[in-house]
Amino acid sequence: MERQPIEYLSLKRVTDMHAEEIRKAANEVIDSGWYLQGKAVENFERKYAEYTGKKHCISCANGLDALTIMLRAYVEIGLLHKGDEVIVPANTYIATILSVTANRLSPVLVEPRYDTLQIDDSLIERAITPRTRAILIVHLYGRQAYTSRIGDICRRHQLLLFEDCAQGHGLEIHGNAQAHSFYPGKNLGALGDAGAVTTNDERVSDIIRALGNYGSSRKYVFPYLGRNSRMDEVQAAILSVKLRYLDEDNARRRQIAQYYIDNIRSDKVTIPMPSEGETQESVWHIFPVLCENRDHLQQHLKENGVQTVIHYPIPPHKQACYREWNSLSFPITERIHREELSLPCNQTLTWEEAKQVVEAVNSF
């Protein structure tokens, strides 16, 4: 019997897992006649705050807005100012950097470790200057970026700690505030764009909520120059359904990831190894491998019925929108972006499909 091709991620299969509950939740919103700033959003915000262990969850339109408004709130309370430096990993998705420069802050890029793909905490302290005010870590690929060393650096240097959790739903979080994306392909994905910020700081929470609602603290009163960035009721209702299954879905992702770690045996393919215990902690939004002949590996897997994705082919400092950085050299980041290939790894994958992926990689 001929094997069927394996999609990198089938959103239809993800949705079909709970399709009846999702349709019911969406229909309830449709029938209610209330589509923005209603009970479905309020319900999701309360549940997601509880899930993350934070006092406040403020929903917004998307993950980039969550990052941007999160930082903007700290500008409004005077803890960040134009030109202040924010340390960020050099190998992140560009949204992280866009949120920093959008607030007229200065990103300071720090290399990752090649073996973990996360920011190298041994390099952070040397990047600190008198203008440094914050560190923005990124739980890239759904792997834990926080380390006790980063927490210690923030305490000793009195730095704010922010977290880009766009790929880290279900990870333990530690910082002053966190930005979340619910883009459809995420571990907790909506059926459209949506995002949120979590924090324990009530003042920050109130400002973030106002900033996403045109800058309004109450109707027709605008203390801030805000924007229109709100999660709609349908997305909130769908996310509340999917949130109930997030731990179960992440557990399945961990099973698949561990199977890959235990069984991929190719001397041409490197699996970035997690730190001790991380396989239990990671939520494996993405399962990345590294290969010097990445394009050939991708073609080989395609020919063997396995679809893959590159995250991400061009690092932020080589993008045209940041021309002033194009001459900078971050060799580890550049190597990762040149070699990274993402294998299928999600809660819908069967053991037979996981086996097919392993066999295809091992035959390269």
C-alpha positions as MATLAB code, in Angstrom:
seq = 'MERQPIEYLSLKRVTDMHAEEIRKAANEVIDSGWYLQGKAVENFERKYAEYTGKKHCISCANGLDALTIMLRAYVEIGLLHKGDEVIVPANTYIATILSVTANRLSPVLVEPRYDTLQIDDSLIERAITPRTRAILIVHLYGRQAYTSRIGDICRRHQLLLFEDCAQGHGLEIHGNAQAHSFYPGKNLGALGDAGAVTTNDERVSDIIRALGNYGSSRKYVFPYLGRNSRMDEVQAAILSVKLRYLDEDNARRRQIAQYYIDNIRSDKVTIPMPSEGETQESVWHIFPVLCENRDHLQQHLKENGVQTVIHYPIPPHKQACYREWNSLSFPITERIHREELSLPCNQTLTWEEAKQVVEAVNSF';
ca = [
       0.000    0.000    0.000;
       1.452    3.346   -1.080;
       2.127    5.782    1.761;
       0.335    9.109    1.697;
       2.480   12.295    1.699;
       2.853   13.856    5.133;
       1.943   17.535    5.335;
       4.148   19.692    7.527;
       1.015   20.846    9.360;
      -2.588   20.241    8.347;
      -4.728   22.908    9.988;
      -7.800   20.996    8.843;
      -6.687   17.931   10.804;
      -6.018   20.101   13.853;
      -9.462   21.698   13.630;
     -11.185   18.376   12.923;
     -10.000   17.052   16.301;
     -12.569   19.283   18.023;
     -14.659   20.459   15.084;
     -18.057   19.947   16.713;
     -17.134   21.957   19.823;
     -15.542   24.687   17.699;
     -18.608   25.051   15.493;
     -20.870   25.127   18.538;
     -18.769   27.856   20.179;
     -18.675   29.936   16.983;
     -22.402   29.547   16.434;
     -23.149   30.662   19.967;
     -21.282   33.898   19.272;
     -23.031   34.360   15.921;
     -26.426   33.809   17.518;
     -25.635   36.190   20.390;
     -25.359   39.207   18.095;
     -22.348   40.497   20.108;
     -19.059   40.252   18.201;
     -16.486   42.481   19.949;
     -15.569   43.176   23.574;
     -18.104   40.719   24.938;
     -18.335   37.708   27.210;
     -16.383   35.314   24.984;
     -13.282   37.549   25.113;
     -13.714   38.119   28.838;
     -14.023   34.373   29.387;
     -10.919   33.537   27.351;
      -8.840   36.238   29.033;
      -9.765   34.887   32.455;
      -9.020   31.286   31.483;
      -5.708   32.078   29.771;
      -4.549   34.194   32.717;
      -5.284   31.237   34.996;
      -3.536   28.843   32.624;
      -0.355   30.943   32.451;
      -0.374   31.677   36.171;
      -0.622   35.426   35.625;
      -3.089   37.875   37.155;
      -3.946   39.622   33.910;
      -4.457   38.619   30.261;
      -5.227   41.371   27.755;
      -6.252   40.129   24.318;
      -5.384   41.937   21.090;
      -5.471   41.458   17.341;
      -2.250   39.506   16.744;
       1.150   38.536   18.104;
       3.073   41.499   16.694;
       0.598   43.889   18.298;
       1.005   41.997   21.579;
       4.776   42.505   21.474;
       4.537   46.149   20.416;
       1.840   47.182   22.888;
       3.587   45.315   25.711;
       6.751   47.384   25.246;
       4.757   50.550   24.640;
       3.092   50.208   28.063;
       6.511   50.385   29.718;
       7.303   53.487   27.674;
       4.085   55.059   28.943;
       4.955   54.414   32.600;
       8.463   55.801   32.081;
      10.515   52.637   32.507;
      11.576   52.676   28.845;
      12.579   55.731   26.813;
      13.515   56.468   23.209;
      16.981   55.053   22.467;
      17.039   52.622   25.399;
      18.627   49.287   24.538;
      16.779   45.971   24.598;
      18.822   42.784   24.322;
      17.274   40.243   21.928;
      18.439   36.976   20.328;
      19.929   37.520   16.877;
      18.205   34.419   15.456;
      14.620   35.327   16.259;
      11.687   35.830   13.891;
      11.614   39.437   12.751;
       8.423   40.321   14.684;
      10.454   40.416   17.902;
      12.769   43.070   16.463;
       9.962   45.007   14.775;
       8.258   45.527   18.127;
      11.441   47.016   19.593;
      12.156   49.447   16.779;
       8.467   50.410   16.520;
       8.810   51.825   20.028;
      11.983   53.745   19.051;
      14.051   51.451   21.244;
      17.404   50.016   20.144;
      17.700   46.236   19.693;
      21.026   44.745   20.751;
      21.473   41.393   19.023;
      23.074   38.538   20.945;
      24.098   35.229   19.381;
      22.369   31.941   20.261;
      24.042   28.691   21.171;
      24.324   26.347   18.206;
      23.480   23.299   20.323;
      20.237   24.680   21.820;
      19.293   27.448   19.317;
      18.380   29.684   22.278;
      20.048   32.964   23.283;
      23.502   32.305   24.770;
      23.195   33.538   28.340;
      26.999   33.573   28.690;
      27.135   36.423   26.132;
      24.382   38.617   27.562;
      26.332   40.410   30.265;
      29.027   41.662   27.898;
      26.287   43.212   25.723;
      24.992   45.343   28.597;
      25.768   49.072   28.445;
      24.611   52.068   30.524;
      21.671   52.359   28.069;
      20.442   48.770   28.521;
      17.024   48.620   30.137;
      15.580   45.217   29.234;
      16.085   41.708   27.893;
      13.498   40.239   25.510;
      13.895   36.471   25.335;
      12.167   34.345   22.695;
      10.923   30.808   23.320;
      11.879   29.944   19.763;
      10.586   26.617   18.399;
       8.578   26.172   21.617;
      11.710   25.599   23.691;
      12.420   27.244   27.017;
      14.687   30.278   26.594;
      14.685   31.370   30.232;
      17.579   30.311   32.424;
      18.323   31.085   36.066;
      21.396   32.952   34.809;
      19.181   35.314   32.781;
      17.017   35.900   35.842;
      20.114   36.650   37.914;
      21.447   39.090   35.288;
      18.133   40.966   35.287;
      18.147   41.224   39.077;
      21.768   42.361   39.370;
      21.525   44.925   36.568;
      17.941   45.965   37.373;
      16.701   45.064   33.891;
      13.146   44.385   32.804;
      12.557   40.882   31.445;
      10.090   40.427   28.602;
       9.147   37.163   26.876;
       8.106   36.495   23.301;
       5.857   33.475   23.822;
       4.507   33.353   20.264;
       5.788   29.776   19.937;
       5.730   28.823   23.617;
       2.142   28.116   24.689;
       2.359   25.947   27.782;
       5.880   26.859   28.852;
       6.584   28.196   32.322;
       6.990   31.991   32.118;
       9.038   34.269   34.326;
       9.299   37.878   33.149;
       7.567   41.201   33.789;
       5.256   40.663   30.816;
       4.751   38.166   28.009;
       3.449   38.477   24.446;
       1.475   35.608   22.902;
       0.391   34.877   19.331;
      -2.602   32.703   18.440;
      -1.862   32.537   14.708;
      -3.595   29.401   13.319;
      -0.425   27.299   13.132;
       0.530   27.822   16.787;
       0.134   25.167   19.478;
      -2.868   27.213   20.617;
      -4.135   28.615   17.346;
      -7.226   30.591   16.409;
      -8.974   30.401   13.042;
      -7.469   33.761   12.159;
      -5.139   36.281   13.754;
      -5.255   36.902   17.494;
      -2.835   37.707   20.318;
      -2.555   38.579   24.004;
      -0.277   40.013   26.679;
       0.010   38.518   30.172;
       1.376   40.250   33.264;
       0.994   40.480   37.037;
       1.190   44.286   36.969;
      -2.291   45.825   37.162;
      -1.125   49.283   36.054;
       0.604   47.823   33.001;
      -2.473   45.721   32.270;
      -4.751   48.775   32.306;
      -2.442   50.682   29.945;
      -2.152   47.751   27.520;
      -5.924   47.407   27.404;
      -6.302   51.132   26.685;
      -3.561   51.107   24.014;
      -5.358   48.348   22.104;
      -8.626   50.262   22.255;
      -7.582   53.482   20.494;
      -5.810   54.644   23.679;
      -9.116   54.903   25.534;
      -9.276   54.419   29.295;
     -13.061   54.871   29.213;
     -15.515   55.735   26.462;
     -14.452   58.865   24.545;
     -11.525   59.521   26.923;
      -8.082   59.019   25.314;
      -5.022   59.433   27.562;
      -2.807   57.513   25.081;
      -2.126   57.520   21.355;
      -3.489   54.040   20.827;
      -4.498   51.700   18.033;
      -7.376   49.405   17.185;
      -6.109   45.977   18.232;
      -8.813   43.736   19.626;
      -9.535   40.023   19.570;
     -13.008   39.291   18.204;
     -15.580   37.180   20.019;
     -15.475   34.278   17.554;
     -11.717   33.797   17.920;
     -11.978   34.046   21.703;
     -14.704   31.394   21.811;
     -12.665   29.043   19.591;
      -9.519   29.582   21.666;
     -11.414   28.756   24.853;
     -12.352   25.391   23.325;
      -8.814   24.636   22.172;
      -7.253   25.789   25.454;
      -8.943   22.842   27.195;
      -6.852   20.466   25.069;
      -3.547   22.363   25.010;
      -1.734   20.267   27.642;
      -2.865   17.065   25.928;
      -1.740   18.387   22.529;
       1.640   19.468   23.910;
       2.109   16.041   25.492;
       1.600   14.436   22.079;
       4.123   16.833   20.535;
       6.618   15.796   23.223;
       6.059   12.135   22.383;
       6.757   12.738   18.693;
       9.816   14.892   19.471;
      11.233   12.253   21.802;
      10.690    9.585   19.146;
      12.694   11.707   16.682;
      15.468   12.285   19.225;
      15.676    8.573   20.007;
      15.531    7.295   16.426;
      17.027    9.783   13.953;
      20.473    8.434   13.174;
      22.069   10.305   10.298;
      25.614   11.641   10.427;
      24.551   14.435    8.063;
      21.703   15.675   10.276;
      22.125   17.338   13.673;
      19.365   17.500   16.243;
      19.934   20.530   18.500;
      19.931   18.839   21.867;
      17.893   20.280   24.698;
      19.424   20.980   28.052;
      18.831   18.357   30.729;
      15.130   17.937   31.379;
      14.051   20.217   28.530;
      12.223   17.490   26.605;
       9.715   17.494   29.477;
       9.538   21.295   29.471;
       9.535   22.123   25.763;
       6.230   22.328   23.909;
       7.848   21.656   20.504;
       5.997   24.157   18.364;
       8.705   23.355   15.815;
      11.090   20.390   15.628;
      14.242   21.797   13.994;
      17.170   19.858   12.596;
      20.380   21.274   11.159;
      22.066   20.113    7.968;
      24.909   21.616    5.928;
      23.121   20.429    2.772;
      19.742   21.643    3.993;
      18.230   22.214    0.530;
      19.244   18.738   -0.617;
      17.794   17.243    2.562;
      14.538   19.099    2.007;
      14.320   17.806   -1.566;
      15.142   14.257   -0.417;
      12.380   14.363    2.189;
       9.926   15.743   -0.353;
      10.730   12.861   -2.696;
      10.028   10.519    0.221;
       6.656   12.066    0.948;
       7.630   14.351    3.839;
       6.849   18.068    3.651;
       9.160   20.384    5.613;
       9.475   24.122    6.282;
      12.486   26.407    6.784;
      12.368   28.608    9.915;
      13.835   31.039    8.808;
      15.970   31.420    5.652;
      17.180   35.009    6.264;
      18.110   36.354    9.730;
      16.811   39.792   10.796;
      20.193   41.522   10.475;
      20.380   40.553    6.797;
      16.907   41.851    5.901;
      16.539   44.922    3.669;
      14.311   46.647    6.246;
      17.337   46.791    8.580;
      19.929   47.855    6.037;
      22.065   49.461    8.722;
      22.763   45.968   10.114;
      23.474   44.188    6.826;
      27.242   44.374    7.246;
      27.139   42.939   10.788;
      28.413   39.422   11.340;
      26.628   36.923   13.572;
      28.175   33.660   12.371;
      26.229   31.265   14.612;
      22.915   32.898   13.735;
      23.802   32.862   10.039;
      24.801   29.212   10.213;
      21.522   28.269   11.910;
      19.457   30.149    9.324;
      21.498   28.488    6.551;
      21.076   24.954    7.959;
      17.699   24.826    9.771;
      14.899   22.568    8.521;
      11.665   21.870   10.422;
      10.201   18.365   10.476;
       6.473   17.659   10.936;
       5.752   17.578   14.680;
       2.235   18.171   15.914;
      -0.617   16.548   17.831;
      -2.264   15.075   14.702;
       0.771   13.040   13.629;
       0.367    9.254   13.846;
       3.116    6.846   14.879;
       3.195    5.487   11.325;
       3.783    9.007   10.001;
       6.489    9.686   12.601;
       8.173    6.447   11.579;
       8.035    7.494    7.930;
       9.680   10.818    8.795;
      12.490    9.069   10.698;
      13.089    6.572    7.891;
      13.237    9.365    5.325;
      15.740   11.368    7.364;
      17.898    8.337    8.097;
      18.058    7.395    4.419;
      19.576   10.776    3.463;
];
